[in-house]
Amino acid sequence: MTRRTASVERIPVPDPASGPYSITAGPDGALWFTLVHAGRIARLAPDGRIDVHRLDSAACGPTVITPGPDGALWFTRYQDHRIGRVTTDGQASSFPVPTPDGGPFGIAAASDGALWFTQTRTDRIGRVTTDGRMTEFPLPATGAFPSAITAGPDGALWFTLNQADAIGRISLSGDVTVHPLPTGGTAPVGIACGADGALWFAGLGAGLIGRVTTDGRVTEFPLPERDSRPHAVVPGPDGAIWFTEWGAGRVGSITPDGRIEEYDLPVPSPEPHGLAFGPGGALHVALEVGEIVRLEP
């Protein structure tokens, strides 16, 4: 493991208590992020300007956000159990999840032109078309707490089962496969597809980054501090996987062969959650304490 320094720019959001949580690159060249405590969606322009868009409920809990196939941004509304959509000019709408109290969390666009999402409280995977039509697929286990989800290289969707210590796969027709993880208490959260064609995940409970191939083979890479609580993962332009360490106030990267580098964030108790690469290849990290930080490793 190597500890490195980076050039860091701190970008405060207008309301520090609003809670930046998930961040993604939009189709308009800007970065879009959720404000989980304020019930709003924000846009960070390349020139550093932040525009905040109100939603129809301040208590809807916007959580994970992703680009959709229709040129809009789609996001989960964890607290009022809806899937949200916002256009690049700030027009917002939403669609209710069919099963009550689903607690939608992760969301990702798939090759079938729809958005797929997890429902943490009802152990279901959902699918929503760009015109709002919903389908749900129950999972084989109860209390598994499906969390993040991503499109895999095999055309399926892959997701973390936080309370079941497992990684799940669902085909576009709804067939589910579950791959148990070797370490108990892993509590995986973030998941992303790497440049090596494998799925990489953050083991929040066990302090590790994991890799699972499309045939289910799992490799685990323990972090130097096992209580660092890795949370979100994203592939980088350098071929590495980048991740946040929520409990340690750092971000890190791991190469396909397991080499880890870490970067301290110069913010007291930053609570880093989502991260995304923006224009020019800089890494942006959403800090729940009320900032976006821009790093040039």
C-alpha positions in Angstrom: 0.0 0.0 0.0 1.2 3.5 -0.8 -0.1 6.7 0.8 0.0 9.7 -1.6 -0.9 13.3 -1.8 -3.1 15.0 -4.4 -4.0 18.5 -5.6 -7.3 19.1 -4.0 -10.0 21.8 -4.6 -12.8 22.1 -2.1 -16.1 23.2 -3.5 -18.7 24.0 -0.8 -22.4 23.5 -1.6 -24.8 26.3 -0.8 -26.3 24.6 2.2 -23.7 22.6 4.2 -26.4 20.6 5.9 -27.9 19.4 2.6 -25.8 16.3 2.5 -24.0 15.6 -0.9 -24.2 11.8 -1.3 -24.0 10.4 -4.8 -22.4 12.0 -7.8 -22.2 11.2 -11.5 -21.1 12.7 -14.8 -24.0 14.0 -16.8 -24.5 14.0 -20.6 -24.1 17.8 -20.6 -20.5 17.8 -19.4 -21.4 18.7 -15.9 -21.5 16.6 -12.7 -24.8 15.9 -11.0 -25.2 15.0 -7.3 -27.9 14.2 -4.8 -28.5 16.3 -1.7 -29.9 13.5 0.5 -30.9 15.7 3.5 -32.4 18.6 1.6 -34.4 16.6 -1.0 -32.7 18.3 -3.9 -30.6 17.5 -7.0 -27.6 19.8 -7.8 -25.5 20.4 -10.9 -21.8 21.3 -10.8 -20.7 23.0 -14.0 -17.2 22.8 -15.3 -16.6 26.4 -14.3 -17.5 25.5 -10.6 -21.0 27.0 -10.5 -23.5 25.0 -8.6 -27.2 25.1 -9.5 -29.7 23.4 -7.1 -33.0 22.0 -8.3 -35.8 21.6 -5.9 -37.9 18.4 -5.9 -41.6 18.0 -5.0 -40.7 16.8 -1.5 -37.9 18.0 0.7 -38.1 14.7 2.6 -37.9 12.3 -0.4 -34.3 11.3 0.4 -32.6 11.4 -3.1 -29.8 8.9 -2.9 -28.0 7.4 -5.9 -28.0 9.1 -9.3 -27.0 7.9 -12.7 -27.3 9.0 -16.4 -30.2 7.5 -18.2 -30.5 6.4 -21.8 -32.8 9.3 -22.6 -30.3 12.1 -21.8 -31.8 12.8 -18.4 -30.5 11.9 -14.9 -32.3 9.2 -12.9 -32.1 8.8 -9.2 -33.6 6.8 -6.3 -35.8 8.5 -3.7 -35.2 6.3 -0.6 -37.6 7.9 1.8 -40.7 8.2 -0.3 -40.1 5.1 -2.4 -40.1 6.7 -5.8 -37.7 6.8 -8.8 -36.8 10.3 -9.9 -35.9 11.8 -13.2 -34.4 15.2 -13.9 -33.6 16.7 -17.2 -30.4 18.7 -17.8 -32.4 21.9 -17.7 -33.8 21.0 -14.2 -37.3 19.7 -14.9 -38.0 16.9 -12.4 -40.6 14.1 -12.3 -40.9 10.8 -10.4 -42.6 7.4 -10.5 -43.8 5.4 -7.5 -42.3 2.0 -6.9 -45.1 -0.7 -7.0 -44.4 -2.4 -3.7 -45.0 -0.1 -0.7 -42.0 1.0 1.4 -39.4 -0.5 -1.0 -36.6 1.8 0.0 -35.0 2.1 -3.5 -31.3 2.8 -3.3 -29.0 1.7 -6.2 -29.8 2.5 -9.8 -28.1 1.8 -13.1 -28.9 2.0 -16.8 -28.9 -1.3 -18.7 -28.5 -2.5 -22.3 -32.2 -3.0 -22.7 -32.8 0.8 -22.5 -34.3 0.8 -19.0 -33.1 1.7 -15.5 -32.7 -1.1 -13.0 -32.8 -0.4 -9.2 -32.5 -2.1 -5.9 -35.2 -2.1 -3.2 -33.5 -2.5 0.2 -36.5 -3.0 2.4 -38.5 -5.5 0.2 -35.7 -7.7 -1.3 -36.6 -6.9 -4.8 -34.9 -5.6 -8.0 -36.9 -3.2 -10.0 -36.9 -2.1 -13.6 -38.3 1.2 -14.9 -38.6 2.2 -18.6 -38.0 5.8 -19.5 -41.7 6.4 -19.7 -42.2 5.2 -16.1 -43.4 1.6 -16.5 -42.3 -0.6 -13.6 -41.5 -4.3 -13.2 -40.3 -6.0 -10.1 -38.3 -9.2 -9.5 -38.3 -10.8 -6.0 -35.0 -12.1 -4.7 -34.6 -15.6 -3.3 -33.5 -14.4 0.2 -35.2 -12.2 2.7 -33.5 -9.5 4.7 -30.6 -9.5 2.2 -30.7 -5.6 1.8 -29.8 -5.3 -1.9 -27.8 -2.1 -2.2 -25.8 -0.8 -5.2 -26.3 -2.1 -8.7 -24.3 -1.9 -12.0 -24.5 -3.1 -15.5 -22.1 -6.0 -16.1 -20.0 -6.9 -19.2 -22.3 -10.0 -19.7 -25.4 -7.9 -20.3 -26.8 -8.7 -16.8 -27.1 -6.4 -13.8 -24.9 -7.1 -10.8 -25.7 -5.9 -7.2 -24.5 -6.1 -3.7 -26.5 -8.0 -1.0 -25.4 -6.0 2.1 -26.9 -8.1 4.8 -26.4 -11.5 3.1 -22.6 -11.0 2.4 -23.2 -11.9 -1.2 -23.1 -10.5 -4.8 -26.2 -11.0 -6.9 -26.7 -11.2 -10.7 -30.0 -10.7 -12.5 -30.4 -11.3 -16.2 -32.6 -9.0 -18.3 -35.3 -11.7 -18.1 -35.2 -11.7 -14.3 -33.2 -14.9 -13.6 -31.2 -14.4 -10.3 -27.9 -15.9 -9.2 -26.3 -15.3 -5.8 -22.6 -15.6 -5.2 -21.7 -15.8 -1.4 -18.6 -14.0 -0.3 -15.9 -15.9 1.6 -15.6 -13.4 4.4 -18.4 -13.1 6.9 -19.5 -9.6 7.8 -18.3 -8.1 4.5 -21.5 -6.1 4.2 -20.8 -5.0 0.5 -22.2 -1.7 -0.7 -20.7 -0.1 -3.8 -20.2 -2.1 -7.0 -18.9 -1.2 -10.5 -17.6 -2.9 -13.6 -13.9 -2.6 -14.1 -11.8 -2.3 -17.3 -10.7 -5.9 -16.7 -14.2 -7.2 -17.3 -14.8 -8.1 -13.6 -17.1 -6.6 -11.0 -15.5 -4.8 -8.1 -17.2 -4.1 -4.8 -16.6 -2.3 -1.5 -16.8 -4.5 1.6 -17.9 -1.8 4.1 -18.1 -4.2 7.1 -14.8 -6.1 6.6 -12.6 -3.2 5.2 -11.8 -4.8 1.9 -12.2 -4.3 -1.9 -13.5 -7.4 -3.7 -13.5 -8.6 -7.3 -15.9 -11.1 -8.7 -15.7 -12.6 -12.2 -18.8 -13.2 -14.3 -18.5 -16.9 -13.5 -18.6 -16.1 -9.8 -14.9 -16.4 -8.7 -14.3 -14.0 -5.8 -10.9 -12.4 -4.8 -10.6 -10.1 -1.8 -8.1 -7.4 -1.1 -7.9 -6.2 2.5 -7.3 -2.5 3.1 -4.5 -1.4 5.4 -7.1 -0.2 8.0 -9.9 -2.8 8.3 -12.2 -0.2 10.0 -12.0 2.3 7.1 -15.5 1.3 5.9 -15.1 1.5 2.1 -18.4 2.6 0.6 -18.6 3.5 -3.2 -16.5 2.3 -6.1 -16.1 3.7 -9.7 -13.8 2.7 -12.5 -11.1 5.3 -13.4 -9.6 6.4 -16.7 -6.3 4.8 -15.5 -7.8 1.3 -15.5 -7.9 1.2 -11.7 -10.9 1.1 -9.4 -11.4 4.1 -7.2 -13.2 4.0 -3.9 -14.2 6.1 -0.9 -13.2 5.2 2.7 -16.1 6.6 4.7 -14.7 5.7 8.1 -11.2 7.0 7.4 -11.9 10.2 5.4 -9.9 9.0 2.4 -10.2 7.9 -1.2 -8.2 5.0 -2.6 -7.5 3.2 -5.8 -6.7 -0.4 -6.6 -5.2 -1.9 -9.8 -6.5 -5.2 -11.2 -3.4 -6.9 -9.7 -4.3 -5.6 -6.2 -1.9 -2.6 -5.7 -3.6 -0.1 -3.4 -2.9 3.7 -3.1 -4.7 6.0 -0.7 -5.2 9.8 -0.5 -6.2 11.7 2.6 -8.9 14.3 2.2 -8.0 17.7 3.8 -11.5 18.1 5.4 -12.3 17.4 9.1 -14.6 14.3 9.3 -15.5 14.5 5.6 -17.8 11.4 5.3 -17.0 10.7 1.7 -19.7 8.7 -0.1 -20.1 8.8 -3.9 -17.3 9.6 -6.4 -17.1 10.2 -10.2 -14.7 11.3 -12.8 -15.5 14.6 -14.4 -14.4 16.5 -17.5 -10.6 16.4 -17.9 -10.3 13.3 -15.8 -10.3 14.8 -12.3 -11.9 12.8 -9.5 -14.8 14.4 -7.7 -16.0 13.1 -4.3 -19.3 13.9 -2.5 -18.8 14.7 1.1 -21.8 14.4 3.3 -20.5 17.3 5.5 -21.4 19.7 2.7 -18.7 19.8 0.0 -17.6 18.4 -3.3 -13.8 17.9 -3.5 -11.9 17.7 -6.8 -8.7 15.7 -6.8 -6.0 15.5 -9.4 -4.0 12.5 -8.2 
